């Protein structure tokens, strides 16, 4: 990909974003002019939600234009079609909206730009048709599409779009736990992969992470703890560790599993962590480390916890990217176990809680 080609795509995407509000209003007014019965049925909600929906169409069109990938816009349209059908709205209305978005943008585009936009809109219109036979997606099901759209949104720093994607998944039956495992966790792995391969800048990686933290804050309100109390856990990073989203996810999922959890964040002085362990006497301590250069801090924290003369010493669980490439490293630095992902962190914590209870 040449810098010039990207610059041209980015300029077109920015022009489309700049036209977002006026396009959304124009599309909605034209739609209501053609279908006055919508105002009769839904009142002003028809106008308000129509503008919101049209604005999302423009957002995802602009994102796909910048990426140069028409299939990304097709993914968005397929997802939107499912959402609208769940509300009893036929796909033809979505297709009509896309055609209206295209028509509203055309007067503001040069001939070459119009040709590019027409190509992307055509992919979207094709996605309004009958859905293809689903590919084998393992245990992900419909959340595979949610994942792809979520990644699109967080790469652009679109908090509203990212939250809208996961909230729609909740409305259609997904659980918070499924979203953490199959969308949020996977998206962070994908963002990390793109950063490592120079497909994203540091700023984009930080922005995507910040959006995910925002979404997690909103999802946390929906977590319903399990009926039975499993025990007490402390989750933390080490001094010098600046990445906290993974640890935060583990803390949230443990709480959903019935644990009383203290999440201490990251880059915390070890003396404070040890004091919390002394006061809370948890069954489990989870330590997260992303960068390999923080391993000496992990080892020293584990040693400091082990030196505490507690009646029942906690089991120490480690996780994070620093451990994923070296399967035996957790044992070498003195931990009791390693969890490569959220699901295994919860399962290991359950095992440790049972061991201590027995």
C-alpha positions as CSV (number, residue, x, y, z in Angstrom):
1,X,0.0,0.0,0.0
2,X,1.5,3.3,-1.1
3,X,1.3,6.4,1.1
4,X,-0.2,8.3,-1.8
5,X,-3.0,5.8,-2.2
6,X,-3.7,5.8,1.5
7,X,-3.7,9.6,1.6
8,X,-6.3,9.7,-1.2
9,X,-8.5,7.2,0.6
10,X,-8.2,9.1,3.9
11,X,-9.0,12.4,2.2
12,X,-12.2,10.9,0.7
13,X,-13.2,9.3,4.0
14,X,-12.7,12.6,5.8
15,X,-14.9,14.4,3.3
16,X,-17.6,11.8,3.9
17,X,-17.3,12.2,7.6
18,X,-17.5,16.0,7.3
19,X,-20.8,15.5,5.5
20,X,-22.1,13.1,8.2
21,X,-24.7,15.2,9.9
22,X,-26.2,17.0,6.9
23,X,-26.3,13.7,5.0
24,X,-28.1,11.9,7.9
25,X,-30.7,14.7,8.1
26,X,-31.2,14.8,4.3
27,X,-31.6,11.0,4.0
28,X,-34.1,10.9,6.9
29,X,-36.2,13.7,5.6
30,X,-36.3,12.2,2.1
31,X,-37.2,8.8,3.6
32,X,-40.1,10.3,5.6
33,X,-41.3,12.2,2.6
34,X,-41.6,8.9,0.7
35,X,-43.0,7.1,3.7
36,X,-45.2,9.5,5.7
37,X,-46.9,6.5,7.4
38,X,-43.7,6.1,9.5
39,X,-44.3,9.5,11.1
40,X,-47.9,8.5,11.8
41,X,-46.8,5.2,13.4
42,X,-43.8,6.3,15.3
43,X,-44.0,10.0,15.7
44,X,-40.8,12.0,16.2
45,X,-39.0,8.8,17.1
46,X,-39.0,8.0,13.4
47,X,-37.0,11.1,12.6
48,X,-34.7,10.8,15.6
49,X,-33.8,7.1,15.0
50,X,-33.7,7.7,11.3
51,X,-31.0,10.3,11.7
52,X,-29.1,8.1,14.1
53,X,-29.2,5.1,11.8
54,X,-28.2,7.1,8.7
55,X,-25.3,8.7,10.6
56,X,-24.1,5.1,11.4
57,X,-24.3,4.2,7.7
58,X,-22.0,7.2,6.9
59,X,-19.6,6.4,9.8
60,X,-19.1,2.8,8.6
61,X,-19.0,3.8,4.9
62,X,-16.2,6.3,5.7
63,X,-14.3,3.7,7.7
64,X,-14.5,1.2,4.9
65,X,-13.4,3.8,2.4
66,X,-10.3,4.7,4.5
67,X,-9.4,1.0,4.8
68,X,-9.9,0.4,1.1
69,X,-12.0,-2.7,1.9
70,X,-15.5,-2.8,0.4
71,X,-16.2,-6.1,2.2
72,X,-16.0,-4.2,5.6
73,X,-19.0,-2.1,4.5
74,X,-20.8,-5.3,3.4
75,X,-20.2,-6.8,6.9
76,X,-21.8,-3.7,8.4
77,X,-24.8,-3.8,6.2
78,X,-25.4,-7.5,6.9
79,X,-25.2,-6.8,10.6
80,X,-27.6,-3.8,10.3
81,X,-30.0,-5.9,8.2
82,X,-30.1,-8.5,11.0
83,X,-30.8,-5.8,13.6
84,X,-33.6,-4.2,11.6
85,X,-35.2,-7.5,10.7
86,X,-35.3,-8.2,14.5
87,X,-37.3,-5.1,14.8
88,X,-39.7,-6.1,12.0
89,X,-38.1,-3.7,9.4
90,X,-37.7,-5.2,5.9
91,X,-34.3,-5.2,4.1
92,X,-35.7,-3.1,1.3
93,X,-35.8,-0.1,3.6
94,X,-32.2,-0.4,4.5
95,X,-31.3,-0.7,0.7
96,X,-33.4,2.5,0.1
97,X,-31.5,4.3,2.9
98,X,-28.1,3.3,1.4
99,X,-29.2,4.6,-2.0
100,X,-30.3,7.9,-0.4
101,X,-26.9,8.2,1.4
102,X,-25.2,7.7,-2.0
103,X,-27.4,10.3,-3.6
104,X,-26.9,12.8,-0.8
105,X,-23.1,12.5,-1.1
106,X,-22.7,12.6,-4.9
107,X,-23.0,16.4,-5.3
108,X,-20.0,16.9,-3.0
109,X,-17.7,14.4,-4.7
110,X,-15.4,14.5,-7.8
111,X,-16.1,12.0,-10.5
112,X,-13.3,9.6,-9.4
113,X,-14.4,9.9,-5.8
114,X,-18.0,9.2,-6.8
115,X,-16.9,6.1,-8.7
116,X,-15.1,4.8,-5.5
117,X,-18.1,5.5,-3.3
118,X,-20.4,3.8,-5.8
119,X,-18.3,0.6,-5.7
120,X,-18.6,0.5,-1.9
121,X,-22.3,1.3,-1.8
122,X,-22.9,-1.5,-4.4
123,X,-21.3,-4.0,-2.0
124,X,-23.6,-2.7,0.7
125,X,-26.7,-3.1,-1.5
126,X,-25.7,-6.6,-2.4
127,X,-25.4,-7.4,1.3
128,X,-29.1,-6.3,1.7
129,X,-30.0,-9.4,-0.3
130,X,-30.5,-13.0,1.0
131,X,-27.8,-13.9,3.5
132,X,-25.2,-16.5,2.2
133,X,-24.9,-19.8,3.9
134,X,-23.0,-19.2,7.2
135,X,-19.4,-20.3,7.3
136,X,-18.2,-22.6,10.0
137,X,-17.4,-20.2,12.9
138,X,-16.7,-22.7,15.7
139,X,-18.3,-21.6,18.9
140,X,-18.6,-17.9,17.9
141,X,-21.9,-18.0,16.1
142,X,-23.3,-14.6,15.2
143,X,-20.7,-12.8,17.3
144,X,-18.1,-13.3,14.6
145,X,-19.8,-10.5,12.6
146,X,-20.1,-8.5,15.8
147,X,-16.4,-8.9,16.4
148,X,-15.5,-7.6,12.9
149,X,-17.7,-4.6,13.2
150,X,-16.4,-3.9,16.7
151,X,-12.8,-3.9,15.5
152,X,-13.8,-1.5,12.7
153,X,-15.3,0.9,15.3
154,X,-12.5,0.9,17.8
155,X,-9.8,1.4,15.2
156,X,-11.5,4.6,14.2
157,X,-12.0,5.6,17.9
158,X,-15.8,5.5,17.5
159,X,-17.2,5.0,21.0
160,X,-20.8,5.3,20.0
161,X,-20.5,2.8,17.2
162,X,-18.5,0.3,19.3
163,X,-21.0,0.6,22.1
164,X,-23.9,0.3,19.7
165,X,-22.5,-2.9,18.3
166,X,-22.2,-4.7,21.6
167,X,-25.5,-3.3,23.0
168,X,-27.3,-4.7,19.9
169,X,-25.6,-8.1,20.6
170,X,-27.0,-8.0,24.1
171,X,-30.5,-7.2,22.9
172,X,-30.4,-10.2,20.6
173,X,-29.4,-12.6,23.3
174,X,-25.6,-12.5,23.8
175,X,-24.4,-12.4,27.4
176,X,-21.9,-10.0,28.8
177,X,-19.5,-13.0,29.3
178,X,-19.8,-14.0,25.7
179,X,-19.0,-10.4,24.6
180,X,-16.0,-10.2,26.8
181,X,-14.7,-13.6,25.5
182,X,-15.6,-13.5,21.9
183,X,-15.6,-9.8,21.0
184,X,-13.6,-7.6,23.5
185,X,-10.8,-10.1,24.2
186,X,-10.4,-11.1,20.6
187,X,-10.5,-7.5,19.4
188,X,-7.5,-6.6,21.7
189,X,-5.6,-9.6,20.3
190,X,-6.4,-8.3,16.8
191,X,-5.4,-4.7,17.7
192,X,-2.1,-6.0,19.1
193,X,-1.4,-8.1,16.0
194,X,-2.0,-5.1,13.7
195,X,0.2,-2.9,15.8
196,X,3.0,-5.5,15.8
197,X,2.8,-5.7,12.0
198,X,2.8,-1.9,11.6
199,X,-0.8,-1.8,10.4
200,X,-1.7,0.6,13.2
201,X,0.1,3.5,14.8
202,X,0.7,3.7,18.6
203,X,-1.9,6.4,18.7
204,X,-4.5,4.1,17.0
205,X,-3.6,1.3,19.3
206,X,-4.1,3.5,22.4
207,X,-7.3,4.9,21.0
208,X,-8.7,1.4,20.3
209,X,-7.8,0.4,23.9
210,X,-9.4,3.5,25.3
211,X,-12.7,2.8,23.5
212,X,-12.7,-0.8,24.8
213,X,-12.2,0.5,28.3
214,X,-15.2,2.8,27.8
215,X,-17.3,-0.1,26.5
216,X,-16.2,-2.3,29.4
217,X,-17.4,0.4,31.8
218,X,-20.8,0.3,30.3
219,X,-21.0,-3.4,30.1
220,X,-19.9,-3.8,33.8
221,X,-23.2,-2.3,34.8
222,X,-24.9,-5.3,33.2
223,X,-22.9,-8.0,35.0
224,X,-25.0,-10.1,37.3
225,X,-22.8,-11.9,39.9
226,X,-23.3,-15.6,40.3
227,X,-25.6,-16.7,43.1
228,X,-22.9,-18.5,45.1
229,X,-19.9,-16.7,46.6
230,X,-16.7,-18.4,45.5
231,X,-14.2,-16.4,47.6
232,X,-12.0,-13.3,47.4
233,X,-9.5,-12.4,44.6
234,X,-7.1,-9.6,44.0
235,X,-6.1,-8.7,40.4
236,X,-3.2,-6.3,39.7
237,X,-0.4,-5.4,37.4
238,X,3.2,-4.9,38.6
239,X,5.2,-1.7,39.1
240,X,6.1,-0.4,35.7
241,X,3.3,-2.2,33.9
242,X,1.1,0.2,31.9
243,X,-1.4,-2.1,30.3
244,X,-4.4,-2.8,32.4
245,X,-7.3,-3.8,30.1
246,X,-6.5,-7.5,30.3
247,X,-6.4,-7.5,34.1
248,X,-9.6,-5.4,34.2
249,X,-11.3,-8.0,32.0
250,X,-10.2,-10.8,34.3
251,X,-11.4,-8.9,37.4
252,X,-14.8,-8.3,35.8
253,X,-15.2,-12.0,34.7
254,X,-14.2,-13.2,38.2
255,X,-16.8,-11.0,39.7
256,X,-19.4,-12.3,37.2
257,X,-18.4,-15.8,38.4
258,X,-19.2,-15.0,42.0
259,X,-15.9,-13.8,43.4
260,X,-15.4,-10.7,45.6
261,X,-12.7,-8.9,43.6
262,X,-10.4,-6.0,44.3
263,X,-8.9,-4.7,41.0
264,X,-5.8,-2.7,41.9
265,X,-5.0,-1.4,38.5
266,X,-1.5,-1.4,37.1
267,X,1.9,0.3,37.9
268,X,1.1,0.1,41.6
269,X,4.0,0.0,44.2
270,X,4.4,-3.6,45.4
271,X,4.2,-2.5,49.0
272,X,0.6,-1.5,48.4
273,X,-0.2,-4.7,46.7
274,X,1.3,-6.8,49.5
275,X,-0.6,-4.7,52.0
276,X,-3.9,-5.4,50.2
277,X,-3.1,-9.2,50.2
278,X,-2.3,-9.0,53.9
279,X,-5.6,-7.2,54.7
280,X,-7.9,-9.2,52.3
281,X,-6.2,-12.6,52.6
282,X,-7.6,-13.6,49.2
283,X,-7.7,-17.2,47.9
284,X,-6.4,-16.0,44.5
285,X,-4.0,-13.2,43.4
286,X,-3.9,-12.5,39.6
287,X,-0.9,-10.7,38.2
288,X,-0.9,-9.4,34.6
289,X,2.2,-8.5,32.6
290,X,2.3,-7.5,29.0
291,X,6.0,-6.6,28.4
292,X,8.8,-9.1,28.9
293,X,11.0,-6.4,30.7
294,X,8.5,-6.4,33.5
295,X,9.1,-10.1,34.4
296,X,11.6,-9.2,37.2
297,X,8.9,-7.1,38.8
298,X,6.5,-10.1,38.6
299,X,9.0,-12.4,40.2
300,X,9.8,-9.9,43.0
301,X,6.1,-9.3,43.7
302,X,5.5,-13.1,43.9
303,X,8.4,-13.4,46.3
304,X,7.1,-10.5,48.4
305,X,3.6,-12.2,48.7
306,X,5.2,-15.5,49.6
307,X,7.1,-13.9,52.4
308,X,3.9,-12.8,54.1
309,X,3.1,-15.1,57.0
310,X,-0.6,-15.6,56.1
311,X,-2.6,-18.4,57.7
312,X,-3.6,-19.6,54.2
313,X,-1.3,-18.3,51.4
314,X,-3.1,-17.3,48.2
315,X,-2.7,-19.2,44.9
316,X,-0.9,-16.9,42.4
317,X,-2.1,-16.8,38.9
318,X,-0.3,-14.9,36.1
319,X,-1.4,-13.9,32.6
320,X,-0.7,-11.5,29.8
321,X,1.4,-11.4,26.6
322,X,4.7,-11.7,28.5
323,X,3.8,-15.3,29.3
324,X,2.1,-16.5,26.2
325,X,5.3,-17.2,24.2
326,X,7.0,-19.2,27.0
327,X,4.6,-21.9,28.3
328,X,6.7,-22.8,31.4
329,X,7.8,-19.3,32.4
330,X,5.0,-19.0,35.0
331,X,6.4,-22.0,36.9
332,X,10.0,-20.7,36.7
333,X,9.1,-17.4,38.3
334,X,7.2,-19.0,41.2
335,X,3.5,-18.7,40.2
336,X,1.0,-21.4,40.7
337,X,-0.6,-21.2,37.3
338,X,-0.9,-19.4,34.0
339,X,-4.0,-18.4,32.1
340,X,-3.6,-17.5,28.4
341,X,-7.2,-16.1,28.2
342,X,-10.2,-15.1,30.2
343,X,-12.0,-18.4,30.1
344,X,-9.0,-20.2,31.6
345,X,-8.4,-17.5,34.2
346,X,-11.9,-18.1,35.5
347,X,-11.5,-21.9,35.4
348,X,-8.2,-21.8,37.2
349,X,-9.5,-19.5,39.9
350,X,-12.4,-21.9,40.5
351,X,-9.9,-24.7,41.0
352,X,-7.8,-22.7,43.4
353,X,-10.9,-21.7,45.4
354,X,-11.9,-25.4,45.7
355,X,-8.4,-26.4,46.8
356,X,-8.4,-23.8,49.6
357,X,-11.9,-24.6,50.6
358,X,-11.0,-28.3,51.0
